[in-house]
């Protein structure tokens, strides 16, 4: 579905995939409380572990944010595992706001959102 509908973003280096992300309105999180009126959902965001702590995640996330803006969304919502410390650090550093918690898919998650303003 994600490839067919052009929801999947892929980051490559030397023709090798080093990062992926899905960005669209899946409506999987619509039952949770969000401050945004027209957000897109970011899921399956990941960078190959070989490229961790090199700034690649931040660069790719900024690209994803720009894609979401261009598609007309007013922000991004996502779930992040409470024990995924690297992701939590990245989202906090990128201006995402922790706006709650949920339990689904047999795990505990934080609910994160980023509202777009004229300079974010």
C-alpha positions in Angstrom: 0.0 0.0 0.0 2.7 2.5 0.9 4.7 2.0 -2.2 1.7 1.9 -4.5 0.3 5.1 -3.0 3.7 6.9 -2.9 3.7 7.1 1.0 7.1 5.6 1.4 10.3 7.7 1.4 13.6 6.0 1.0 17.0 7.4 1.8 19.9 5.9 -0.2 23.6 6.1 -0.1 25.6 4.6 -3.0 22.4 2.9 -4.3 21.9 1.2 -0.9 18.9 1.9 1.2 19.9 3.4 4.6 16.6 4.9 5.7 12.9 4.6 5.3 9.8 6.4 6.4 6.0 6.2 5.7 4.1 9.5 5.7 0.4 9.8 5.1 -3.1 9.8 6.7 -3.5 6.2 7.7 -6.1 7.1 10.3 -4.6 4.5 12.6 -4.1 7.2 15.3 -7.3 9.2 14.9 -8.8 7.9 18.2 -6.0 9.6 20.2 -6.1 13.2 21.3 -4.2 15.6 19.0 -4.1 19.4 18.8 -3.7 19.3 15.0 -6.7 19.5 12.6 -5.1 18.0 9.5 -2.0 16.0 10.5 -0.2 13.2 8.7 1.1 10.2 10.4 4.8 9.3 10.4 5.5 5.6 10.8 8.3 3.1 10.2 10.9 5.9 10.4 14.3 4.3 10.6 18.0 4.6 9.7 20.4 1.8 9.3 22.3 1.3 12.6 25.6 1.8 10.8 24.6 5.5 10.2 23.4 6.2 13.7 24.9 9.2 15.6 26.1 10.8 12.3 23.2 13.4 11.9 21.6 11.3 9.1 18.4 10.8 11.1 18.0 14.6 11.6 18.6 15.3 7.9 16.1 12.7 6.8 13.5 13.8 9.4 13.8 17.4 8.2 13.2 16.1 4.6 10.1 14.2 5.8 8.8 17.4 7.6 9.3 19.4 4.4 7.4 16.7 2.3 4.5 16.8 4.8 4.3 20.6 4.6 4.3 20.5 0.8 1.4 18.0 0.9 -0.6 20.6 2.9 -0.7 19.0 6.3 -0.6 21.2 9.4 1.8 18.9 11.3 2.9 15.4 12.0 1.8 12.8 14.6 3.5 9.6 15.6 3.9 7.0 18.2 7.4 6.3 19.6 8.2 3.4 21.9 9.0 4.5 25.5 12.3 2.5 25.3 13.5 3.8 22.0 15.8 6.4 23.5 17.5 7.4 20.3 14.2 8.1 18.6 13.0 10.1 21.6 16.1 12.2 21.5 15.7 12.8 17.8 12.1 13.9 18.0 12.7 16.1 21.1 15.6 17.7 19.4 13.4 18.3 16.3 10.7 20.2 18.1 8.2 17.4 18.5 6.0 17.6 21.6 5.1 14.7 23.9 1.3 14.9 24.2 0.3 11.7 25.9 0.8 8.0 26.1 -1.0 4.9 24.7 -0.8 1.1 24.8 -1.2 -0.7 21.5 0.4 -3.4 19.5 1.4 -5.0 22.8 3.7 -2.1 23.7 3.7 1.3 25.5 4.2 4.4 23.4 4.5 8.1 23.8 2.3 10.2 21.5 4.3 12.9 19.7 3.2 15.7 17.5 4.8 18.6 15.6 2.7 21.5 14.5 3.9 23.4 11.5 4.4 27.1 11.9 5.9 29.6 9.4 9.4 28.8 10.6 9.4 25.1 11.7 
